[in-house]
Amino acid sequence: MKVHCKLASNNETLDFDVDNKNTSLEDLKEMIHDRTGTDTNLINIELDNKKLPCRYDKKSLYKLHIEESSNIRVIYSLAGGCDCFGCGCDICGCGGNCRCSIM
């Protein structure tokens, strides 16, 4: 079966041939990692405009009702954030000088 994964970052579509009964969501994330190099912990999957929580990673695509030619959206979680406690940062949006871990 073929599924289409659209990357939210650049609108590129990746096609994968999978066996929906034996392929888990975690396996699909590994396939995406193999093509894009993105860490699987940062990959989130959206199906029908709903983000699938990581507790579903072990479930098969069949149990998640992902079928032939399903359109899956791939979004990325960004690590980091501001630890400045309100002193301000231009990068994270606080507005001034901070030790922002986004850099």
N, C-alpha and C positions, 0 to 999 in steps of 0.2 A: 504494500500500500504506500502511496506517496502523500506526504504532508508538506505544506508550504509554511515556512517560518519567515515572517517579515521582521527585519531588524528595525526597531524604532529609531536607532541612531542615524541611519542613512537611507532608510526605505529600501534597502537591498532585500531580495527574497532568496532564501536558501531552500532548496528542495531536498527532502530526504526520503529514501525508500526504507520503510520500517515494517515490522510485523507487529500489528497493534496488540495482539494478545501476549506477546513475549517482550515487548519493548516498554520499559518504564519511562516515566517522565525524567528520571535521573539519567537514563540512557540517552534520551533526546538531548538533554543539556550537555552531555559528554560529546555528542555528535556536533552540537553547535560550537563547543569549545575547540574541537578538532579543526573546524573550518575557520573560526574567528580568532582563536587564541585567548578568548575571554575566560577568566576563572569561573568555574561552574557555580561557585558560591555567590557570584555577582549577577548570575543570569536568573531572570524572573520570566515566567510564561503567563501570557494573558490569552484566554479563550473566551470568545463572546463578550469582550470588554470586561472580563472579570479576572483579576490576578489570582492564579492558583497558588495557595500557600505551600510552603516547603514540606508540610506534613503529607502532601500528595506525591512527593518525589518517588516513592517506592511503588506507587500504583501504576498498573499498566495503562497504556493509552486507550485500550478497549474499555476499561472500567471508568475512565474519565470521559467516555463518549467522543473520543477523537477518532474521526472516521476518514475514509478516502478523501483526499483533496481538502482536508480541513485547513483553515487559515489560522495560524497561530502567530501571535505577536510576541516578539522577544524584547523585553525591556531590561535595562541594567540598573542594579543598585550601585550607588556611588558610596565608596568608603570615605570616612573622614568626617569632618565637621568642625565647628568652631568650639574651642575650649576656653574662650576669652571671658566668659561670664559677663557679657554686656559691655566690655570696654570698646568694642567696635572693630569691624574688619571690612575692607573693601571686597574681599573675595567671597566671604560667606554672607555678606549683606548687612553686617552689624554697623559698618560705617567708619572704622578707624584702625588703629594699630592693635594687632593681637598676635597670638602664637597659633594661628590657624593650621590645623592638620590637613586641610585640603591641599596645601602646597606640597 
